[in-house]
Amino acid sequence: MLQSLAGHVLIGIGTFLVAAAAVGILRLPDIFNRTNAVAKAVALGVSCILAGVLVLIPSPVTAVIVVLAIAAQMFTAPIAGYAVGRAGYRSGAPMAATTYRNDLASRDDRS
């Protein structure tokens, strides 16, 4: 009973984080804020969902698959977010008016 509750709570937290990322895509002002929010929220959300699955279906095979999937998610999500943000910057995507810092402005990074 407690195991089932813990698994469902983890899945619920993960679902909430993925939903927050979806809201971030719609509400945030520019590509840079969107990719930052999505990369972090989805990486943590998917990891929580996978951990919940492991709690609900405890077996060595499930543990190996979940650990590998979480490792892959934690490794690839930040890199993908960085790559999308860099591509947006290099393509000339406008920054939000509230952005007060641009560390790449001094470099000729758009060429």
C-alpha positions in Angstrom: 0.0 0.0 0.0 2.7 2.5 1.0 4.8 1.4 -2.0 1.9 2.0 -4.3 1.3 5.4 -2.8 5.0 6.4 -3.1 5.1 5.3 -6.8 1.9 7.2 -7.6 3.2 10.3 -5.8 6.4 10.2 -7.8 4.5 9.8 -11.1 2.2 12.7 -10.1 5.2 14.9 -9.3 6.8 14.0 -12.7 3.5 14.7 -14.5 3.3 18.1 -12.8 6.8 19.0 -13.8 6.2 18.0 -17.5 2.9 20.0 -17.4 4.8 23.0 -16.0 7.3 22.7 -18.9 4.3 22.8 -21.3 3.0 25.9 -19.7 6.5 27.4 -19.9 6.5 26.9 -23.6 3.3 28.8 -24.0 4.0 31.6 -21.4 7.7 32.4 -21.5 8.7 35.4 -23.7 11.5 34.0 -25.8 13.3 30.9 -27.0 16.0 31.2 -24.5 13.7 31.2 -21.5 11.6 28.4 -23.0 14.4 26.0 -23.7 15.9 26.6 -20.2 12.5 25.8 -18.6 11.7 22.9 -20.7 15.2 21.2 -20.4 15.1 21.4 -16.7 11.5 20.6 -16.0 11.2 17.7 -18.4 14.5 16.1 -17.3 13.3 16.1 -13.7 9.8 15.2 -14.6 10.7 12.2 -16.7 13.1 11.1 -14.0 10.4 11.3 -11.4 8.0 9.3 -13.6 10.6 6.6 -14.2 11.5 6.4 -10.5 7.7 6.0 -9.8 7.6 3.1 -12.3 10.5 1.5 -10.5 8.8 1.8 -7.2 5.6 0.3 -8.7 7.3 -2.5 -10.6 10.4 -3.4 -8.6 12.6 -5.9 -10.4 16.2 -6.1 -11.4 15.3 -5.7 -15.1 13.2 -2.6 -14.4 15.9 -1.1 -12.2 18.5 -1.5 -14.9 16.2 0.0 -17.6 15.1 2.9 -15.3 18.7 3.8 -14.2 19.9 3.8 -17.8 16.9 5.9 -19.0 17.4 8.4 -16.2 21.1 8.6 -16.9 20.4 9.2 -20.6 17.8 11.8 -19.8 20.1 13.7 -17.4 22.9 13.6 -19.9 21.0 14.5 -23.1 18.4 17.1 -21.9 20.8 19.8 -20.8 22.9 19.3 -24.0 19.8 19.5 -26.2 18.6 22.6 -24.4 22.0 24.3 -24.9 22.0 23.3 -28.5 18.6 24.7 -29.2 19.4 28.0 -27.3 22.6 28.4 -29.2 20.9 27.7 -32.5 18.3 30.3 -31.6 21.0 32.8 -30.8 23.0 32.2 -33.9 19.9 32.5 -36.1 19.1 35.9 -34.6 16.1 35.1 -32.5 15.1 38.2 -30.5 15.7 38.3 -26.8 12.9 39.3 -24.4 12.8 42.9 -23.5 13.4 42.0 -19.9 16.7 40.4 -20.7 19.4 42.5 -19.2 22.5 40.4 -19.8 24.0 39.0 -23.0 27.3 37.3 -22.4 27.7 36.5 -26.1 27.2 40.0 -27.4 30.9 40.8 -27.2 31.7 37.8 -29.4 30.9 37.5 -33.1 29.0 34.3 -32.5 26.3 34.8 -35.1 28.5 34.2 -38.1 
